[in-house]
Amino acid sequence: MFFIGVFGIKQNVDTVGARQNIVCPICGRYGSYDIIKICDYIHFFFIPLIKIKTKYAVKTHCCEKICGIGYDIGSRIENGEDIELSRDNIYCSESYVCPHCFSHTERDFSYCPHCGGKL
């Protein structure tokens, strides 16, 4: 969260879908994953006013990776479509992703420089 006087920017994270008993599209093991919606808001006295950015990600339970998916695929899954994710739909970064704020960090950090959460 970023705060300037009475205004600030806050991130809201919601789970919009889950798949269980599947072969992981990232590591190839049997497991499950969650589809996560990440929204950034401008707030006034901690009341969200304007949504400025929305992105979707996949959080796997077998290999504990957090990777991005396209906005169109994420919104279709959120609206109830049954879409099978493949390696072509998922983009993973080589850097480490914070499980609290989903910011890219270095692997050797103990705490996230963006949110302060323990990595």
RAVENGI-V157334 format. One record per pair of residues at least 4 apart in sequence whose ideal C-beta (glycine too) atoms are under 8 Angstrom apart, sorted by the first residue. I is the first residue (numbers start at 1). J is the second residue. If there is no record, write none. Layout:
# RAVENGI-V157334
i: <I | I>
j: <J | J>
This chain:
# RAVENGI-V157334
i: <1 | 1 | 1 | 1 | 1 | 2 | 2 | 2 | 3 | 3 | 4 | 6 | 6 | 7 | 7 | 7 | 8 | 8 | 8 | 9 | 9 | 9 | 9 | 9 | 10 | 10 | 10 | 10 | 10 | 11 | 11 | 11 | 11 | 11 | 11 | 12 | 12 | 12 | 12 | 12 | 13 | 13 | 13 | 13 | 13 | 14 | 14 | 14 | 15 | 15 | 15 | 15 | 16 | 16 | 16 | 16 | 16 | 16 | 16 | 17 | 17 | 17 | 17 | 18 | 18 | 18 | 18 | 19 | 19 | 19 | 19 | 20 | 21 | 21 | 22 | 22 | 22 | 22 | 23 | 23 | 23 | 23 | 24 | 24 | 24 | 24 | 24 | 24 | 24 | 24 | 25 | 25 | 25 | 25 | 25 | 25 | 26 | 26 | 26 | 26 | 26 | 26 | 26 | 26 | 27 | 27 | 27 | 27 | 29 | 29 | 30 | 31 | 31 | 31 | 31 | 32 | 32 | 32 | 33 | 33 | 33 | 33 | 33 | 33 | 34 | 34 | 34 | 35 | 35 | 35 | 35 | 35 | 35 | 35 | 36 | 36 | 36 | 36 | 36 | 36 | 37 | 37 | 37 | 37 | 37 | 38 | 38 | 38 | 38 | 38 | 39 | 39 | 39 | 40 | 40 | 40 | 40 | 41 | 41 | 41 | 41 | 41 | 42 | 42 | 42 | 42 | 43 | 43 | 43 | 44 | 54 | 55 | 55 | 55 | 56 | 56 | 56 | 56 | 56 | 56 | 56 | 56 | 56 | 57 | 57 | 57 | 57 | 57 | 58 | 58 | 58 | 58 | 58 | 58 | 58 | 59 | 59 | 59 | 60 | 60 | 60 | 60 | 65 | 65 | 66 | 66 | 66 | 67 | 67 | 67 | 67 | 67 | 68 | 68 | 68 | 68 | 69 | 69 | 69 | 69 | 69 | 69 | 70 | 70 | 71 | 72 | 73 | 73 | 73 | 73 | 74 | 75 | 76 | 76 | 77 | 77 | 85 | 85 | 86 | 93 | 93 | 95 | 95 | 95 | 95 | 96 | 96 | 96 | 96 | 96 | 96 | 97 | 97 | 97 | 97 | 98 | 98 | 98 | 98 | 98 | 98 | 98 | 98 | 98 | 99 | 99 | 100 | 100 | 100 | 101 | 101 | 101 | 101 | 103 | 103 | 103 | 103 | 105 | 105 | 105 | 105 | 105 | 109 | 109 | 110 | 110 | 111 | 111 | 111 | 111 | 112 | 112 | 112 | 112>
j: <8 | 9 | 10 | 11 | 115 | 8 | 9 | 10 | 7 | 8 | 8 | 44 | 45 | 42 | 43 | 44 | 42 | 43 | 46 | 40 | 41 | 42 | 43 | 52 | 40 | 41 | 43 | 46 | 48 | 38 | 39 | 40 | 41 | 101 | 102 | 38 | 39 | 40 | 41 | 48 | 36 | 37 | 38 | 39 | 102 | 36 | 37 | 39 | 34 | 35 | 36 | 37 | 35 | 36 | 37 | 56 | 74 | 77 | 78 | 34 | 35 | 77 | 78 | 32 | 33 | 34 | 35 | 32 | 33 | 35 | 85 | 32 | 30 | 32 | 30 | 31 | 32 | 33 | 28 | 29 | 30 | 31 | 28 | 29 | 30 | 31 | 33 | 60 | 62 | 63 | 58 | 85 | 86 | 87 | 89 | 90 | 58 | 60 | 63 | 65 | 67 | 87 | 90 | 92 | 60 | 62 | 63 | 65 | 62 | 63 | 62 | 60 | 61 | 62 | 63 | 60 | 61 | 62 | 58 | 59 | 60 | 61 | 62 | 85 | 58 | 59 | 61 | 56 | 57 | 58 | 69 | 74 | 77 | 78 | 56 | 57 | 58 | 59 | 66 | 102 | 54 | 55 | 56 | 74 | 78 | 54 | 55 | 56 | 57 | 102 | 51 | 53 | 54 | 51 | 52 | 53 | 54 | 48 | 49 | 50 | 51 | 52 | 48 | 49 | 50 | 52 | 47 | 48 | 49 | 49 | 71 | 68 | 71 | 74 | 68 | 69 | 70 | 71 | 73 | 74 | 75 | 77 | 78 | 66 | 67 | 68 | 69 | 102 | 65 | 66 | 67 | 68 | 69 | 85 | 90 | 65 | 66 | 99 | 64 | 65 | 66 | 67 | 92 | 97 | 97 | 99 | 102 | 90 | 91 | 92 | 93 | 97 | 90 | 91 | 92 | 93 | 73 | 74 | 85 | 89 | 90 | 91 | 74 | 89 | 75 | 76 | 77 | 83 | 85 | 89 | 78 | 79 | 81 | 83 | 81 | 83 | 89 | 90 | 90 | 97 | 104 | 104 | 105 | 106 | 107 | 104 | 105 | 106 | 107 | 109 | 119 | 102 | 103 | 104 | 105 | 102 | 103 | 104 | 105 | 112 | 114 | 115 | 117 | 119 | 117 | 119 | 112 | 115 | 117 | 112 | 114 | 115 | 117 | 112 | 113 | 114 | 115 | 109 | 112 | 113 | 114 | 119 | 113 | 119 | 118 | 119 | 116 | 117 | 118 | 119 | 116 | 117 | 118 | 119>
